[in-house]
């Protein structure tokens, strides 16, 4: 859960910085993809199956 939330924060802050021109857009996109993957894995691990 911590990894999902942390990656989501990195993605949002990174997107804002990318829009401002401070950083490139690669890191926020990768962080967003990893946040989704971690969220799906967390949901799968916590399900009753």
TAHU-V471730 format. One line per field, one symbol per residue. phi: phi as a letter, one per 40 degrees, with the letter a starting at -180 (. if undefined). psi: psi as a letter, one per 20 degrees, with the letter a starting at -180 (. if undefined). A space follows every 10 residues. Layout:
phi: ???
psi: ???
//
This chain:
phi: .ccccccccc cccccccccc gcbccccccc cccccccccc ccccccccc
psi: hhgggghggg ggghgghhhi jhrrigghgg hgghggghgg hgghhiri.
//
